[in-house]
Amino acid sequence: MTNLLAFTVDSTSVSLPAPVAAFTNGNILQNTLNVWFNLLFVIAILMALFYMIWNAFGLIRSQGDKKAIEESRTGITNSITGLIIILVTFIFINIVGYFFHANLLMIHFQ
């Protein structure tokens, strides 16, 4: 597929940059799922961290108000629970990908 996307200018072969060429090799469905899963994981993690920091500031701003302290603690607990759910989902997707021989997240640790 990389050869289909390469072209020639004045008898000089121009091919795709390495990241683009690596993306076009292989299964298009797997690559599309990879992009969406990674994007969703990043958004979910950022939202959970933002929610945790927001509630931490709420805890600081509570000034001893028991209701505000309880709401902030509940928010922090919920964000930690969300991060745990994200981690479990990440592990589950890797296990499913292992059994179906598809690396859906394409994360390579070196």
TASULVEN-V951224 format. One record per residue. N is the residue number from 1. PHI is phi in whole degrees, 0 to 359 (none if undefined). D_FIRST is the distance of its C-alpha to the first C-alpha in whole Angstrom. Layout:
n:N phi:PHI d_first:D_FIRST
n:N phi:PHI d_first:D_FIRST
This chain:
n:1 phi:none d_first:0
n:2 phi:297 d_first:4
n:3 phi:296 d_first:5
n:4 phi:291 d_first:5
n:5 phi:264 d_first:7
n:6 phi:275 d_first:9
n:7 phi:215 d_first:12
n:8 phi:239 d_first:16
n:9 phi:235 d_first:19
n:10 phi:50 d_first:22
n:11 phi:61 d_first:20
n:12 phi:250 d_first:19
n:13 phi:287 d_first:15
n:14 phi:244 d_first:14
n:15 phi:244 d_first:11
n:16 phi:289 d_first:11
n:17 phi:299 d_first:14
n:18 phi:305 d_first:13
n:19 phi:296 d_first:14
n:20 phi:289 d_first:11
n:21 phi:296 d_first:9
n:22 phi:294 d_first:10
n:23 phi:290 d_first:10
n:24 phi:279 d_first:7
n:25 phi:282 d_first:7
n:26 phi:104 d_first:9
n:27 phi:275 d_first:11
n:28 phi:294 d_first:11
n:29 phi:298 d_first:14
n:30 phi:297 d_first:15
n:31 phi:294 d_first:14
n:32 phi:294 d_first:16
n:33 phi:298 d_first:19
n:34 phi:302 d_first:19
n:35 phi:298 d_first:19
n:36 phi:292 d_first:22
n:37 phi:298 d_first:24
n:38 phi:297 d_first:24
n:39 phi:297 d_first:25
n:40 phi:294 d_first:27
n:41 phi:296 d_first:29
n:42 phi:296 d_first:29
n:43 phi:297 d_first:31
n:44 phi:296 d_first:33
n:45 phi:294 d_first:34
n:46 phi:296 d_first:35
n:47 phi:295 d_first:37
n:48 phi:295 d_first:39
n:49 phi:293 d_first:40
n:50 phi:298 d_first:41
n:51 phi:297 d_first:43
n:52 phi:293 d_first:44
n:53 phi:294 d_first:45
n:54 phi:301 d_first:47
n:55 phi:287 d_first:49
n:56 phi:295 d_first:50
n:57 phi:294 d_first:51
n:58 phi:297 d_first:53
n:59 phi:295 d_first:55
n:60 phi:292 d_first:56
n:61 phi:282 d_first:57
n:62 phi:296 d_first:59
n:63 phi:52 d_first:62
n:64 phi:85 d_first:63
n:65 phi:290 d_first:63
n:66 phi:297 d_first:62
n:67 phi:293 d_first:60
n:68 phi:294 d_first:58
n:69 phi:296 d_first:58
n:70 phi:295 d_first:57
n:71 phi:297 d_first:54
n:72 phi:292 d_first:53
n:73 phi:297 d_first:53
n:74 phi:297 d_first:51
n:75 phi:296 d_first:48
n:76 phi:295 d_first:48
n:77 phi:298 d_first:48
n:78 phi:296 d_first:45
n:79 phi:291 d_first:43
n:80 phi:294 d_first:43
n:81 phi:299 d_first:43
n:82 phi:298 d_first:40
n:83 phi:296 d_first:38
n:84 phi:294 d_first:39
n:85 phi:297 d_first:37
n:86 phi:298 d_first:34
n:87 phi:297 d_first:34
n:88 phi:297 d_first:35
n:89 phi:296 d_first:32
n:90 phi:301 d_first:30
n:91 phi:296 d_first:31
n:92 phi:298 d_first:31
n:93 phi:295 d_first:27
n:94 phi:294 d_first:27
n:95 phi:294 d_first:29
n:96 phi:298 d_first:27
n:97 phi:298 d_first:24
n:98 phi:295 d_first:25
n:99 phi:290 d_first:26
n:100 phi:262 d_first:23
n:101 phi:55 d_first:21
n:102 phi:226 d_first:19
n:103 phi:274 d_first:20
n:104 phi:289 d_first:20
n:105 phi:256 d_first:21
n:106 phi:44 d_first:19
n:107 phi:259 d_first:22
n:108 phi:246 d_first:22
n:109 phi:267 d_first:26
n:110 phi:247 d_first:26
